[in-house]
Amino acid sequence: MQNIKVSRSFLISWIVLILCLSVLTFRLFAPPDLFGDSTWVEFFFLLVLYVYVHLTALGIGWMVVRRFRLVLTDLELLLLAYMLGFGILSGIVALTGFLGRLTPPVVLVSLALSGVIASFAWQESLRGVWTVLRSLRFTRVSTIHERLLLILILLTIPVLLTHVLTPVWDYDALLYHLEVPRRYIAHGGIYFDRDVMRSAYPYLGEMLFAVGIMFRLDVLSKLVHLTYAVLFVAGVYAFAARFFNRGTGLTAVGILLSVPSFVLWSTWASIDFAWAGYELWGVYAVSMWLSDENHDSRSLLILAGIMSGFAASTKYISVPVLVLLAILIAWFSVSRLRKNFGETIQSLLIFGLSAGLVMGSWYIKNLILTGNPVYPLVYGGPGWEPLEDMVLNAYVQTFGFGKTLLDFIRLPYTTYVFQDRFSTISQEIIHPLLWLAFLFPFLTRSRKHTFVTAYTMTYFVWWFFSSQVIRFLLPLSAFLALFAGAVIEKFPSMLRNVLKFSLISGLLIFNLVYQTLTLRNSGAFGYIAGQNSAVEFLRLFVDDYSVKQYIQETFSSDERALFLWDGRGYYCDERCIADTEQSIAVGLALDSPAPEELSEELRGNGITHLMLSSSDADFFIKFHDPAGFHGDAWDYYRNVFLPTCGRSVFRDGGMELFEIDCADK
């Protein structure tokens, strides 16, 4: 009887597999305009693609995590399966790119083979999902605040889904998270473009975005990122359940979800939560390795290396964190586990080789193509000019409000009063309760927390001296939230409840109301209902979308528009030349060349128009222009070049398109 049940489940798995692959094959090769602009048809194909990617990642991850033979809770097992599965599936797509076979047919075959392999674990893995869902104590919440937190989370889900189903609009996605994978697809593989500095970045997190682009479903990128966000928050709760307690975990989850920027961060076409999640699980595995529980130490170090390698394959800035983790592994190997020198070196080799095998392809590729594994950082490389380096450094180093000891002490004041110096959007703030995390080392002397405490405090100091960008605290926010939650749980009940209701529930309610009104006013609900088109939505949210439409509708095949300061190339074809390094505008205006000379140079390079983005220029001039280069360039174009050699042909908001023409001036 049991055999019949298993066979039936396996048969259902294969039916699902075949149906999904049939629908996706049809989507891939069907004419793009077959169904017109039907929003719900697009949603159907998107759902099929996401479900297939989701199940494939889960099945592969489940098979891999089982091989580690670790003592895990049901929740930990499931979360690890997802994190490993998404990372491995992304790596499979990346492999086609490294082999120069990043084409729709090859990727479809790769997905099909991955799905076949994953299907053998679907029955067991889906049973694991059901076990975790049943174990959630939704009906056994113990306090009013827990009930309110649950209600607010449930109310936030429709807001998140509405955001995530709208067309991609966020700046960084259009600059490189989607634009570079689109270029990879057009090229047929992962390559280095001297004119696009970000083509050298590690792009593991964006490989599934490339799948969405191939299927003309780039919103998949937002769904994948939201999935990573859910896994990150759930991972924080799982960590609390193992190393703290349930109350601390719920408070930490409430803090993370009530950050005003969470809704936007989690629904962007970004890789920040993938990066944060992999760093979290790297620390998680090391924490388990250092615990007194009965674990396979070698497996945990391999797992920590894999997760750290995935993180470094997602963002350059995870490399220093990997080094920090290695240093702490060595330190605690000696101080806590009492290992000798040889055993410590062995632990480092296991961790380091595991990370290197996962991340190595991205950095070796750069070393071969550019001579610099972290191009263009540290010492530049081919195509990287001194002016570009100066503009990039000015941008990076002008975040924050100074790097002295006094500036460090004043952070709880300056990050709010001068918020725009630490962020790129108005909703980006450090949750007020996170500052309580710095009381944790003084209130708790538990030996099991010393590693995470050392990691968190060292990481925060590194953040202060390196970037001071609030969004770059995202991985660390997991542990800051846990520490803050542990501190809050030690407060008297009256103070504890005031903090929870005001700064967790209160902020969640504010975010919910604000985001609902934003969605209503933007026409997002109308788009979801099929009443508004994607074009209407994008015209409102993407300030250069209208000018891109104008270019594609009116330009001949040999006309080109150079975008000044605007680096977003997505949603346009080769007739738009984005300022991807956001330094072209400065370089052309350097030394104020005669308008006729610059006009001749631009025309000689095939540039027939200039698109001036006042919003982008204003951002750089206001916050990231210590030497005044951006301001001088703006004045040159506005007061010298364009009055002489520019004829305005289109204007929309802060965007203005000029034809280069000196003849009539």
N, C-alpha and C positions, 0 to 999 in steps of 0.2 A: 504493500500500500504506500509506503514511504517513497519507493522508487517511482511510482506513478505520479505522486505529487511533485517530486523533483523534476521529472520529465515534463510535466505540464508547465511548471514555472519556467523551465529552460526554453520550452517551445514559445511561450509568451514573450520571453526576452528576445528571441530571434525574430518573432513577428514585429515587435517594436523596432528592432534594429533595421530590418528590411524596409519597413514603412518609412522610417526617418530618412534612411539613405535614398530611397526612391524620391521622396519629396525634395530632398536637398539636391539630388542630381537634376531633377526637373528645374529647380530654381536656378541652378548654376548655368544651365545651358538654354533656358527659355529666353526669348527676347525681352529686354528690360522694360518695354512699354506694353507688355502683354495684358496686364491688368490695370493699366492707367495709373492713377494716383490714389488708389483705394488704400486707406490707412489700415483697415482691418485685414486686408489680404497681406499687407506687409507684416502686421502683428502675428498672423498665423505662421508665416515662414520664419519669423524671428523666434517664435515659441518653439517650433520644431528644432531649429538650429541650437537654441540654448539648451533645450532638454537633452539633445543628443550630446552636446559638449559636456553638459553637467553629468550625465550618467556615465559617459566614457571616462571622465576624470575621476569620478567616484570609484568606478570599478577598478581602474588601473591603480589608483592610490590604495584601495583596500587590499589588493593583492600584494603590493609592495610592503605596506605597513605590517601586514601579518608575518612577513619574513623576519622582521626585527625581533619578534617573540618577546615583546615588552609587557610588563604588568601595567595595564592601562585601564582607566574607567571607560565606560561605553562612550561617553562624550569625547574624551581624549582620543580614543580610537577613531571615531568618526571624523573629528576635526583634522587629525593627522592624515587620514586617507584623502580628504579633500585637498589639503595643502600640497601633499605630495603628488596627487593626481593632476591637479591643475599645472603644477610646475613641470611634471614629466610630459604632459600633453603639449604644453607650450614649447618644451624642448624638442619634441618630435617635429613640430612645425618649423622651429628654428633650424633643425638639421636639414630640412629641404632647402632652406635659404642658404645655408653654408655650402651646400652641394650645388648651388646654382639652379635649383629646380623648384623655386617658389612660384609655381603656376597652379591654376585652379584644378586641372586634372590630377596632378601629383598630390596636392594637398587633400583632395577628395579621397583618393586612394589611401593616403596615410591615415585620414580620419576613419575610413572604413575598416582598415586593418586594426587600428587602435580600438574601435568599437567592438569588433569581433573578439579581441582578447579580453576587453573589459566585461563583455557579456557573461563570461564564465563566473564572474564575481558579483553580478547584479543581485542575484537572489539573496546571498548572504549580506551584502552591503546594504540593500534596501531594508532587510530585516533589522540591521543595526540602526538605520535611520528611524525606523518605527519604534525601536526600543528606547532611543533617546527622546523622541517626542512624547512617548508615554510616561517617561520618567520626569518630565517637566512638571513642576509643582504649581501649575496655573490655578488649580482649584484648592490649593492648600496654603495660600499666602497668609502670613501670620500677622501683618500689621496693616494699618490704613495706608501708610506710604507705599508698601509693596503693592497693594491693590491699585492705588493711583498710578504707580509706575507701570504696572501691567496694562492698564487702560490706555495710558498715554502712548505706550509703545505700539499697541494695536492700532490706535488712531493715526500714528505716524506712518504705518506701513502703506496706506493708500497714497499718502503724499510722496513717499519715496518711489513708489511704482509709477506715479504720474510723472515725476521728474525724470525717471530713468527711461521712460518710453518716448520722451520727446526727442527731436533731432539733436545731434551733438552740437554744442555751441561754445563750450568753455575754451578759453584762449590757448592754453597749453596743448590741448588736443588738436586744435587746428594748426598750431605751430609745429608740433612734432609727434605727439602720441599717435595720431592717425596719419599725418602727412608723410612721415618717414616710412612707415610700413607701406603706404601707398606707392612711394617711390621704389621700395624694394620689390613690390609686385610688378611694377612697370619694367623694372630692370631684370626681373626673373630670378632674383636672389639677393642675399645680403651683401652689400658692397660699401665702399667708402667714396663719398662725393666730396671733393675738395671745397666745393661751394656751399656745402651744407654741413657745418661742424657737427651737428647733432646726429648725423648719419653714423658717427663712430660710437655713439653711446651703446651700452648694453640694452638690448630690447627684448629680453625674455618675457617681461610682463605684457608687451604689446603684440606678441606673436598670435595670440588668439584674436586680437583686434584685426590682424591681417586676414584671418579667416572670415570675419564679419564683412570686411571690405570686399573680399572676393565674391561673396554671396550677395553683395549690394545691401547688406544689413549691418551697417557700421554701428548701429545702436547696440549691437551685441557687446561692444566694448564697455558700455555703461552697465549692462547687466552683469558682466563678468566682474567689473570693479565693485559693484554693490554686493555681489556674492563674497568677494574678499573682505569687504567691510563687515558683513555679518559674521564671517569666520573669525575675524580679528576680535570683535566684541565677545563672541562666544569663547574664544581662546582665553581672553582675560578672565572670564567667569570660571573656566576650567582651571586656570592657574590658581585662582583664589580658593577654589574648592579643595585643591591639593595642599597648598602651602599656607592658606589663611583660613577663612571660613565662609559660609554661605552669605552671611550678612555683609561682610566686606566685599564679596563678589558682586552682590546686587547694587551696593552703593557705587562701586567702581563702574559698573555698567551704566548706571544712571548718570554719573558724571560724564562719561564718554558720549552718551547719546544726547545729553543736554547742551553740549558745546554748540553755539549758534551756527557754526560752519559745518557741522556734521552732515546735514542733509545735502548740502552742495558738494562737499568733499566726496561723499560716498556715491553720488550719482553722476559725477563727472566721468568722462572717458579718460581715466587716469590710471596710474599704477601705484599710487601712494599707499593704499591699503594692502596691496600685494607685498610691497616692500616692508611695510610695518608688520604684517602677519608673519613673514618669514624671519624677520629679526626677533619677533616675539618667541617663535618656536625654537630658534637657535638658543636663546637664553633659557627657555623652558627645558630643553633637553639637557643643558649643562646643569641646571638646578636639580634635575632628577639624578644626574650622575653624581652630584655632590651630596645627595641625601643619604640617609642611613638605610633606606629601603633596599630590598633585594632586587637589583636591576642588573642587567648585562651592561657593564660599563663600556665595553667596546661598541656595542650597538648604539648606545646613547651618544657617544662621541661622534660616531659616523652620522647619526641623525642630526646632531648639532652642526656638523660640517656641511651636510647637504642643505639644511635650511639656511645657513649663513651663505653658502654658495648661491642658492636661489636669490637671496637678497642682493648679493653683489652682482648678480646677473640682471638685476632690475634697475639698480641705481649705483652710480659711481660712489656716492657718499656713504654707501654701506661698507666700502672697503676699510676705512679707518675703524669702523665699528667691529668688523671681523678681527682686525688686529687687536683691538681692545679686548675682545672676547678671548683671543688666544693668550694674551698676557695674563688675564684673570684665571684662565684654566691652569696655566703654569703656576701661578701664585697659590691658588687654593689646592692644587694637587700636592704641593709641599706642605702648606700650612694646615690644611684640614685633613686631607687623606693620608698625610705622612708618607708620601711616595718618595723614593730616592730619585737621583738625577736621571738615571736611565729610564725609569718608569714614567717620569714626567716628560722626557723627550718623546717617548713612545706615544703618550697621550696626545701631545702636540702634533705628532706626525699623523696620527689617525684623524684628528680633527682637520688639520691643514690639507692633507691629501684628499679627504672627502670634499672639502670646500673647493679645492683647486680643480678637481675633476668635473665638478658641476659648472663652475664659473669660467674655467680656463679658456674655452673656445672664444668667448667674447674678447678677452684681453690678448690672447695669442693672435687673433685676427687683426686687432689694432696694431700689434707689434710688427706683424708682417707687412701690413698695408701702409702704416704711417711711421713706424719706428718708435711709437710711443704707445704703451699699453693702455694709458688713460688719456688718450688724445681728446682735447688739446691741452689738458691740464698739465701742470708742472713745467714742461719744457716744449710745448707746442708741437710742431711738425709740419708736413707739407701743406701749403695753402693757408697756413695760419699766420697772418701778418701781425706786426707789432701793434697796429692800430686796433685790430680786432681783439687782441689780448688786453689792451688798455681799456677798451669799452667793456669787455666782459668783467675784468677785475673791478672796474669802477661800479658796475652793477652789483656784483656780489658783495663787495666790501662796504657799500653804503647802506645796507640793511642794518637796522638796530640803532642804538644810541650810545655808542662808545664801548670800549673794552677794558676799562680800568676797574680796579676793585670797587670804587665808588659806584660805577655804572652797574656792576654786578649786584650790589646791595640794593640799588634803586630799581631793579627790574620789576618788582610788583607795582611800582608806580609808573614807570616810563612805558611799559607794554600796553597800558590803557590810555594814558594821556597822549602818547605819541604812537598810537596803534598803527597808523599808516606807515610808520618807519619799520615795522616788524612784519608786515603782511602785504598781500597783493589784492585782497578783497576786504570789504568793510566788516563782514561777519567773522573774520579770523581773529579770535582772541584766545588767550590762555584762560581756561575755566578758573574762576576765582578759587574754587575749592582745591585745585591742584597745588596751590602754594602750601597747603597743610601737609603735603607729602614731606616737606623738609623738616617737619617735627618728628617724623617717624623714627629716625635713628636715635633720638633722645628719649623716646617713649617705649621703645621695644629693644630688648637685649637678646632676642632669640637667635641662636646660632644658625638656624636654617635660613635666616633672611640676610645674613651678612654678604653673601655673594651678590644677590640682587641689589642690595643697598649700595655696595661698592660700584657695581655696574651702572646703576641709575645716576648716582652722584657724579661719577667720572664722565659719563655721557653728557650730562647737563652742562658741565664745565666746558667740555669740548664744543658743544653747541654754541655756548656763549662766545667763545673765542673764534669760532669758525664762521657761523652764518647769521644767527639771531633771527632766522625766518621761522615764524610760529609753526607753519606747516611742517617744517623739518623736525619738529618735536613729536610728530605723530607716533612713531614707534615707541618712543620713551613715554608717551602719555599712558600706555598700558600700565606701566609700573608706578608712575606718579599717581594714577587714579587708584591703584591698589593700596599704595601707601596712604593716600588721603582718606580712602575708605576705612582703613584700619585705624587711623587717628580719630576719625569721626565716631567710630564705634566705641571708642574709649571715653568720649565726652558724656557728661550727664544727659539724661534722656531729654530734658527740656531743650537744651542747646542742640542736641543731635537732631531732634525733630524740626527745629526752626531752620537749621541749615538744609536739611533734606527737602522740606516743603518749599522753601524760598528759592534755593539755588540749584535744585535738581528738578523738582516738579514745576516750579515757577518758570524756569528757563525752558523746560519742555513745552509748557503751554504757550509761552511767548513764541517759540520757534514754530510750533504747529500753526498758530494763528497767522504769523507773518508769512510762512511759506504757502499756506492756503490762499491768502490774499494775493501773493505774488503770482501763483499759478493761475488764479482767476483773471487777474489783470493782464497777464501775458497771453491769454488765449490758449493755455496748455490744455485746459479741460475741453475746450472746443476741438483742439487737435485730436485728443484721445477719442472723442466722440465721432470723429470723422467730419466735423463741420468746417474746420480750417485746414489748410494745406501746410505741408512742411515749409514751403516757401514763405508763407505768411508768418509762420512762427520764427523762422530764421531771420527775416527782415527786422524783426523786433529785437532779437537777442544777439545777433552778430552784426556789429555796426558797419562792417565792410561788405556785407553780403549783397546789398543792392548794387554797389559799384562793380562787384564781380559779375553779377548778372548782366549789367550793362555792357561790360567788356566782352562777355561771351556771346551776347546777342548782336553786337554792332561791329566788333573788330573783325578785320580780315585775317586770314591765316598768317600773314607775315607781320602783323602789328603786335607790339609787346608793351605792357605797362609795368614799369618798375615801381614797386611799393616802397615808399620811404617811411622807415620806422615800423611799418606793419609787417610782422613776420609770418602771418597766417596764409599759407598757400592752399589749404584744403578748401574745397568747394569751388575751385577754379582750375582751368587747364593751363597749358604751357604759355598762354598769352599773358598770364599774371606771373610776375617775377617777385616773389616775396623777399623782404629784407630779413632773411632767416637768422642772421647774426645780429640784426638790429644795429649794424654799424656802417652799412653802405651809405646811408644818408650823410653820416659824419665824414666818411672818407671822400665822397665826391665833392663836398663843400669845403674840404680842408684847403687853407690858403686862399679861399675866395677866388676861384678861377673866373676869367671873363665869361659871361653867359654864352657868348658865341662859341668859345672853345669847349665848354662843357657840353653844349648842345651837339657839336660836331662829334665829340667823343661818344656820347650816348647814342646818337644816330648810327655811328660806325659800329656799335655793338648791337644794333638791331632794336634799340629802345626807342619807341615812338611816342610814349606817354609817360608821365610821372603821376603817381597817386600819392597825395599828401595826407597822412593820417594825423590830424591834430591831437586826437586823444592819446595815441601812442607816444607822440613827441612830447606831449605835456607830462606824461607819466615819467619819462626819463629826465626831462628838464627839472621837474619838481623834486624828484627823490634821488636820482642816480646820476647826477652831473657835476661832480666836485670840481672838475677842471673847466667846465663851461663849454665843452665841445658840442654837446647837443643843442644848447641854446644858441651858440654861434651859427651852427648849421641851419637851424630854424630861421634865424634872422636872414641868413644868406638867401635861402629859397624864397622867403616871403618878400624881402625888400630888394633883392638884386636879380636873381635868376628868373623867377616866374614873371615879374613885371616886364622883363625884356624878351624872354623866350618861352613863355607859357600861355596857352589859351585854354581857359576853363571850358570843359565840355560836359561835365557831370558833377553834381554835388548832392550829397546826402548826409545830413548830420555833420559829423566831424570829418568826413571823407570828401576829398575833392580831387577830381581827375583832370589833368592838364595835358593837352597835346603840345609836344615840343615843336615850337615854330617861332623862329626869330625873324622871319621875312617881313612881317607887317608891323614890326615894333620899331 
